[in-house]
Every structure is written in C-alpha cells, then in structure tokens.
Amino acid sequence: MSIIRVDKKKGGWSALPRSLFEDDKLSLDARGLAGWLGTRTDNFIISPSGIRKLLGIGKEKYGRIAGELQRGGYLERVEGRDNSGRFIWEFIFQLVPQSVFPPAAGFPPTVKPLAAYPPLTVDKTNNRFKNSRSS
C-alpha cells in the first residue's frame, strides 16, 4: 500500500513557485502533476491509484511521472508501517526540490521519520485514508 503526503512547509510557499514550472529536468506531465499536488492542502492524503483515477492516467504513465519527480527531488519515498503493522510506502511531495536545500550533515538529504507524521487509518465506509489527528 502506498500514499502520498504533501509537505508545504519546505520552502514556505503559499503559491506555486515559478521554478517548479521552469525546471527543465521535468516533462510537462511531471510539472502538471507537481502543480496539481502543490495546490492541495497540507493534510491532503491520496494513494497513487487515487491520483491515477482522478487525473485519468495509466499506471505506466504515473510511474514515469513519479520517477521524474523523485529524481528531481520533489517526491521522496519513505518506508513505514500502518496502524496494523503492514508495510506502506509514503511519498512526500515538496514544492522545492530537496537538492536546493541540502542538510548541513551531508548529502543525500534525509526526511523526517515516519513517526513524525500523524498516523493513518483507513475509513472502511469509503475505503479512503484518513489522518487520525485531523478527524
């Protein structure tokens, strides 16, 4: 199971940074998905299959776009476990690529441990992820 979280704290943007759309390492598709994710709220959570369904894109196309965003430093993959102990992958989207602000300790940048984020629960009535602190 995988989820994507949006972390707008990195870069402090209230609007989308122009540099996101001028990043020539990203295809137009990747810029579009990044722009779409960038307009979501801070507590927005969705699965990759949810994105594919909402935006009408296939698994291969989504994989290519997500790979571009990862290589560009906009999307970071973090392994964790859900409340029942199952492995999950969280993808943290940031409007500013990580390589722009490398940590003092060295490269590659690290992400906060999964425990720093609110735990997820699955709402069985509509089979969606829910942030347990925002319910």
Residue pairs with C-beta under 8 A, 6 or more apart in sequence:
1 47
1 82
1 86
1 87
1 88
1 89
2 47
2 48
2 88
2 89
2 90
2 91
3 45
3 46
3 47
3 88
3 89
3 90
3 91
3 120
3 129
4 37
4 45
4 46
4 47
4 48
4 51
4 75
4 90
4 91
4 92
4 93
5 44
5 45
5 90
5 91
5 92
5 93
5 117
6 37
6 38
6 40
6 41
6 42
6 44
6 92
6 93
7 42
7 92
7 93
7 94
8 38
8 42
8 94
8 95
9 42
10 94
10 95
10 96
10 98
10 101
11 17
11 94
11 95
11 96
11 100
11 101
13 38
13 95
13 96
16 35
16 38
16 39
16 95
17 95
17 96
19 96
20 31
20 34
20 35
20 38
20 74
20 95
21 31
21 35
23 31
23 72
23 97
25 68
25 71
25 72
26 34
26 68
26 69
26 72
26 74
27 65
27 68
29 61
29 64
29 65
30 65
30 68
30 69
30 72
33 51
33 55
33 65
33 66
33 69
34 69
34 74
34 93
34 95
36 55
37 93
38 93
38 95
40 46
43 131
43 134
45 120
45 129
45 130
45 131
46 54
46 129
47 129
48 62
48 66
48 91
51 57
51 62
52 58
52 59
52 62
57 65
66 75
66 91
69 75
69 93
70 76
70 77
72 97
73 94
73 97
73 98
73 99
73 100
73 109
74 93
74 94
74 95
74 97
74 98
75 91
75 92
75 93
75 94
76 91
76 92
76 94
76 98
76 111
77 89
77 90
77 91
78 89
78 90
78 91
78 92
78 111
78 114
79 87
79 88
79 89
79 90
79 114
80 87
80 88
80 89
80 90
80 114
81 87
81 88
81 114
82 88
82 119
82 120
82 122
83 119
83 120
83 121
88 120
90 114
90 117
92 111
98 108
98 109
99 107
99 109
101 109
102 109
103 109
103 110
118 131
118 132
118 133
118 134
119 132
120 129
120 130
120 131
120 132
121 129
121 130
121 132
121 135
122 128
122 129
122 130
123 129
123 130
